[in-house]
Amino acid sequence: MTLKGRSDVRGIGIARASDGYQLQVNVSRGPGPDLPGAVDGVDVHVRVVGAIHASA
């Protein structure tokens, strides 16, 4: 899995899950079928956040 260079990825981080932690991938639109459900045994949660805009 590679997320580098994808125009739909807005952020990647670690988020709390009910049984520990998970990898959270924020995307601008619905995830495609090429995003995995887990990486090295860690669940991946995809969150659609839409467009990101700077604010003051």
Backbone atoms as SQL, in Angstrom:
CREATE TABLE atoms (id INTEGER PRIMARY KEY, chain TEXT, resi INTEGER, resn TEXT, atom TEXT, x REAL, y REAL, z REAL);
INSERT INTO atoms VALUES
  (1, 'A', 1, 'MET', 'N', 0.850, -1.183, 0.000),
  (2, 'A', 1, 'MET', 'CA', 0.000, 0.000, 0.000),
  (3, 'A', 1, 'MET', 'C', 0.883, 1.229, 0.000),
  (4, 'A', 2, 'THR', 'N', 0.567, 2.141, -0.863),
  (5, 'A', 2, 'THR', 'CA', 1.254, 3.417, -0.832),
  (6, 'A', 2, 'THR', 'C', 0.210, 4.531, -0.824),
  (7, 'A', 3, 'LEU', 'N', 0.433, 5.486, 0.045),
  (8, 'A', 3, 'LEU', 'CA', -0.475, 6.631, 0.126),
  (9, 'A', 3, 'LEU', 'C', 0.202, 7.891, -0.396),
  (10, 'A', 4, 'LYS', 'N', 1.519, 7.806, -0.615),
  (11, 'A', 4, 'LYS', 'CA', 2.289, 8.949, -1.093),
  (12, 'A', 4, 'LYS', 'C', 1.827, 9.341, -2.489),
  (13, 'A', 5, 'GLY', 'N', 1.573, 10.630, -2.654),
  (14, 'A', 5, 'GLY', 'CA', 1.191, 11.145, -3.952),
  (15, 'A', 5, 'GLY', 'C', -0.286, 11.017, -4.295),
  (16, 'A', 6, 'ARG', 'N', -1.078, 10.428, -3.422),
  (17, 'A', 6, 'ARG', 'CA', -2.516, 10.302, -3.685),
  (18, 'A', 6, 'ARG', 'C', -3.180, 11.642, -3.431),
  (19, 'A', 7, 'SER', 'N', -3.921, 12.123, -4.406),
  (20, 'A', 7, 'SER', 'CA', -4.561, 13.432, -4.262),
  (21, 'A', 7, 'SER', 'C', -5.741, 13.411, -3.303),
  (22, 'A', 8, 'ASP', 'N', -6.294, 12.240, -2.992),
  (23, 'A', 8, 'ASP', 'CA', -7.457, 12.166, -2.107),
  (24, 'A', 8, 'ASP', 'C', -7.087, 12.030, -0.633),
  (25, 'A', 9, 'VAL', 'N', -5.836, 11.746, -0.300),
  (26, 'A', 9, 'VAL', 'CA', -5.421, 11.594, 1.108),
  (27, 'A', 9, 'VAL', 'C', -5.156, 12.966, 1.704),
  (28, 'A', 10, 'ARG', 'N', -5.822, 13.254, 2.831),
  (29, 'A', 10, 'ARG', 'CA', -5.684, 14.540, 3.507),
  (30, 'A', 10, 'ARG', 'C', -4.872, 14.455, 4.793),
  (31, 'A', 11, 'GLY', 'N', -4.729, 13.273, 5.334),
  (32, 'A', 11, 'GLY', 'CA', -3.951, 13.121, 6.561),
  (33, 'A', 11, 'GLY', 'C', -3.905, 11.666, 6.987),
  (34, 'A', 12, 'ILE', 'N', -2.849, 11.323, 7.730),
  (35, 'A', 12, 'ILE', 'CA', -2.670, 9.973, 8.241),
  (36, 'A', 12, 'ILE', 'C', -2.238, 10.089, 9.692),
  (37, 'A', 13, 'GLY', 'N', -2.825, 9.286, 10.550),
  (38, 'A', 13, 'GLY', 'CA', -2.460, 9.351, 11.960),
  (39, 'A', 13, 'GLY', 'C', -2.869, 8.097, 12.710),
  (40, 'A', 14, 'ILE', 'N', -2.682, 8.143, 13.998),
  (41, 'A', 14, 'ILE', 'CA', -3.045, 7.044, 14.883),
  (42, 'A', 14, 'ILE', 'C', -4.260, 7.483, 15.685),
  (43, 'A', 15, 'ALA', 'N', -5.255, 6.614, 15.767),
  (44, 'A', 15, 'ALA', 'CA', -6.487, 6.931, 16.494),
  (45, 'A', 15, 'ALA', 'C', -6.803, 5.801, 17.463),
  (46, 'A', 16, 'ARG', 'N', -7.442, 6.148, 18.536),
  (47, 'A', 16, 'ARG', 'CA', -7.863, 5.154, 19.513),
  (48, 'A', 16, 'ARG', 'C', -8.992, 4.306, 18.954),
  (49, 'A', 17, 'ALA', 'N', -8.923, 3.028, 19.223),
  (50, 'A', 17, 'ALA', 'CA', -9.982, 2.090, 18.851),
  (51, 'A', 17, 'ALA', 'C', -10.467, 1.423, 20.129),
  (52, 'A', 18, 'SER', 'N', -11.562, 0.717, 20.046),
  (53, 'A', 18, 'SER', 'CA', -12.124, 0.082, 21.246),
  (54, 'A', 18, 'SER', 'C', -11.167, -0.934, 21.867),
  (55, 'A', 19, 'ASP', 'N', -10.305, -1.523, 21.049),
  (56, 'A', 19, 'ASP', 'CA', -9.388, -2.540, 21.563),
  (57, 'A', 19, 'ASP', 'C', -7.921, -2.129, 21.468),
  (58, 'A', 20, 'GLY', 'N', -7.653, -0.832, 21.379),
  (59, 'A', 20, 'GLY', 'CA', -6.268, -0.346, 21.303),
  (60, 'A', 20, 'GLY', 'C', -6.174, 0.850, 20.380),
  (61, 'A', 21, 'TYR', 'N', -5.386, 0.698, 19.334),
  (62, 'A', 21, 'TYR', 'CA', -5.165, 1.795, 18.390),
  (63, 'A', 21, 'TYR', 'C', -5.342, 1.302, 16.967),
  (64, 'A', 22, 'GLN', 'N', -5.575, 2.253, 16.065),
  (65, 'A', 22, 'GLN', 'CA', -5.722, 1.943, 14.652),
  (66, 'A', 22, 'GLN', 'C', -5.077, 3.058, 13.842),
  (67, 'A', 23, 'LEU', 'N', -4.786, 2.769, 12.604),
  (68, 'A', 23, 'LEU', 'CA', -4.272, 3.763, 11.676),
  (69, 'A', 23, 'LEU', 'C', -5.470, 4.461, 11.060),
  (70, 'A', 24, 'GLN', 'N', -5.495, 5.785, 11.125),
  (71, 'A', 24, 'GLN', 'CA', -6.602, 6.530, 10.530),
  (72, 'A', 24, 'GLN', 'C', -6.108, 7.261, 9.304),
  (73, 'A', 25, 'VAL', 'N', -6.797, 7.065, 8.193),
  (74, 'A', 25, 'VAL', 'CA', -6.475, 7.738, 6.943),
  (75, 'A', 25, 'VAL', 'C', -7.644, 8.648, 6.609),
  (76, 'A', 26, 'ASN', 'N', -7.392, 9.951, 6.585),
  (77, 'A', 26, 'ASN', 'CA', -8.425, 10.925, 6.231),
  (78, 'A', 26, 'ASN', 'C', -8.353, 11.173, 4.732),
  (79, 'A', 27, 'VAL', 'N', -9.488, 11.056, 4.056),
  (80, 'A', 27, 'VAL', 'CA', -9.550, 11.250, 2.610),
  (81, 'A', 27, 'VAL', 'C', -10.604, 12.297, 2.269),
  (82, 'A', 28, 'SER', 'N', -10.460, 12.878, 1.078),
  (83, 'A', 28, 'SER', 'CA', -11.395, 13.931, 0.666),
  (84, 'A', 28, 'SER', 'C', -12.701, 13.374, 0.123),
  (85, 'A', 29, 'ARG', 'N', -12.672, 12.162, -0.374),
  (86, 'A', 29, 'ARG', 'CA', -13.886, 11.539, -0.933),
  (87, 'A', 29, 'ARG', 'C', -13.869, 10.058, -0.588),
  (88, 'A', 30, 'GLY', 'N', -14.931, 9.376, -0.871),
  (89, 'A', 30, 'GLY', 'CA', -15.047, 7.963, -0.542),
  (90, 'A', 30, 'GLY', 'C', -13.823, 7.163, -0.951),
  (91, 'A', 31, 'PRO', 'N', -13.393, 6.250, -0.082),
  (92, 'A', 31, 'PRO', 'CA', -12.173, 5.492, -0.366),
  (93, 'A', 31, 'PRO', 'C', -12.362, 4.521, -1.527),
  (94, 'A', 32, 'GLY', 'N', -11.316, 4.361, -2.291),
  (95, 'A', 32, 'GLY', 'CA', -11.337, 3.390, -3.379),
  (96, 'A', 32, 'GLY', 'C', -11.065, 1.996, -2.827),
  (97, 'A', 33, 'PRO', 'N', -11.222, 1.006, -3.656),
  (98, 'A', 33, 'PRO', 'CA', -11.019, -0.374, -3.213),
  (99, 'A', 33, 'PRO', 'C', -9.558, -0.712, -2.952),
  (100, 'A', 34, 'ASP', 'N', -8.633, 0.192, -3.299),
  (101, 'A', 34, 'ASP', 'CA', -7.217, -0.096, -3.142),
  (102, 'A', 34, 'ASP', 'C', -6.674, 0.233, -1.751),
  (103, 'A', 35, 'LEU', 'N', -7.488, 0.777, -0.857),
  (104, 'A', 35, 'LEU', 'CA', -7.039, 1.028, 0.519),
  (105, 'A', 35, 'LEU', 'C', -7.241, -0.246, 1.338),
  (106, 'A', 36, 'PRO', 'N', -6.211, -0.667, 2.059),
  (107, 'A', 36, 'PRO', 'CA', -6.298, -1.944, 2.794),
  (108, 'A', 36, 'PRO', 'C', -7.114, -1.817, 4.073),
  (109, 'A', 37, 'GLY', 'N', -7.573, -2.944, 4.592),
  (110, 'A', 37, 'GLY', 'CA', -8.291, -2.984, 5.858),
  (111, 'A', 37, 'GLY', 'C', -7.349, -3.050, 7.045),
  (112, 'A', 38, 'ALA', 'N', -6.077, -3.445, 6.783),
  (113, 'A', 38, 'ALA', 'CA', -5.077, -3.543, 7.850),
  (114, 'A', 38, 'ALA', 'C', -3.683, -3.422, 7.240),
  (115, 'A', 39, 'VAL', 'N', -2.750, -2.930, 8.063),
  (116, 'A', 39, 'VAL', 'CA', -1.344, -2.846, 7.680),
  (117, 'A', 39, 'VAL', 'C', -0.531, -3.457, 8.808),
  (118, 'A', 40, 'ASP', 'N', 0.223, -4.504, 8.512),
  (119, 'A', 40, 'ASP', 'CA', 1.040, -5.202, 9.521),
  (120, 'A', 40, 'ASP', 'C', 0.225, -5.566, 10.755),
  (121, 'A', 41, 'GLY', 'N', -1.004, -5.990, 10.544),
  (122, 'A', 41, 'GLY', 'CA', -1.861, -6.411, 11.643),
  (123, 'A', 41, 'GLY', 'C', -2.583, -5.281, 12.368),
  (124, 'A', 42, 'VAL', 'N', -2.376, -4.034, 11.945),
  (125, 'A', 42, 'VAL', 'CA', -3.044, -2.879, 12.557),
  (126, 'A', 42, 'VAL', 'C', -4.214, -2.482, 11.669),
  (127, 'A', 43, 'ASP', 'N', -5.404, -2.400, 12.252),
  (128, 'A', 43, 'ASP', 'CA', -6.597, -2.024, 11.488),
  (129, 'A', 43, 'ASP', 'C', -6.457, -0.623, 10.909),
  (130, 'A', 44, 'VAL', 'N', -6.989, -0.444, 9.703),
  (131, 'A', 44, 'VAL', 'CA', -7.013, 0.861, 9.043),
  (132, 'A', 44, 'VAL', 'C', -8.445, 1.362, 9.037),
  (133, 'A', 45, 'HIS', 'N', -8.637, 2.577, 9.547),
  (134, 'A', 45, 'HIS', 'CA', -9.949, 3.218, 9.535),
  (135, 'A', 45, 'HIS', 'C', -9.869, 4.379, 8.553),
  (136, 'A', 46, 'VAL', 'N', -10.725, 4.367, 7.541),
  (137, 'A', 46, 'VAL', 'CA', -10.765, 5.437, 6.550),
  (138, 'A', 46, 'VAL', 'C', -11.899, 6.388, 6.919),
  (139, 'A', 47, 'ARG', 'N', -11.561, 7.654, 6.999),
  (140, 'A', 47, 'ARG', 'CA', -12.533, 8.679, 7.386),
  (141, 'A', 47, 'ARG', 'C', -12.623, 9.717, 6.272),
  (142, 'A', 48, 'VAL', 'N', -13.823, 9.921, 5.737),
  (143, 'A', 48, 'VAL', 'CA', -14.027, 10.921, 4.688),
  (144, 'A', 48, 'VAL', 'C', -14.219, 12.272, 5.364),
  (145, 'A', 49, 'VAL', 'N', -13.290, 13.202, 5.102),
  (146, 'A', 49, 'VAL', 'CA', -13.333, 14.518, 5.751),
  (147, 'A', 49, 'VAL', 'C', -13.638, 15.641, 4.767),
  (148, 'A', 50, 'GLY', 'N', -13.676, 15.341, 3.493),
  (149, 'A', 50, 'GLY', 'CA', -13.936, 16.369, 2.495),
  (150, 'A', 50, 'GLY', 'C', -12.720, 17.233, 2.261),
  (151, 'A', 51, 'ALA', 'N', -12.951, 18.387, 1.664),
  (152, 'A', 51, 'ALA', 'CA', -11.871, 19.312, 1.355),
  (153, 'A', 51, 'ALA', 'C', -11.359, 19.962, 2.647),
  (154, 'A', 52, 'ILE', 'N', -10.068, 20.230, 2.681),
  (155, 'A', 52, 'ILE', 'CA', -9.440, 20.882, 3.837),
  (156, 'A', 52, 'ILE', 'C', -9.108, 22.317, 3.434),
  (157, 'A', 53, 'HIS', 'N', -9.506, 23.271, 4.273),
  (158, 'A', 53, 'HIS', 'CA', -9.244, 24.685, 3.998),
  (159, 'A', 53, 'HIS', 'C', -8.541, 25.303, 5.201),
  (160, 'A', 54, 'ALA', 'N', -7.617, 26.202, 4.933),
  (161, 'A', 54, 'ALA', 'CA', -6.933, 26.916, 6.013),
  (162, 'A', 54, 'ALA', 'C', -7.913, 27.872, 6.689),
  (163, 'A', 55, 'SER', 'N', -7.757, 28.036, 7.991),
  (164, 'A', 55, 'SER', 'CA', -8.585, 29.003, 8.711),
  (165, 'A', 55, 'SER', 'C', -7.705, 29.771, 9.684),
  (166, 'A', 56, 'ALA', 'N', -8.172, 30.929, 10.053),
  (167, 'A', 56, 'ALA', 'CA', -7.380, 31.780, 10.951),
  (168, 'A', 56, 'ALA', 'C', -7.845, 31.639, 12.374);
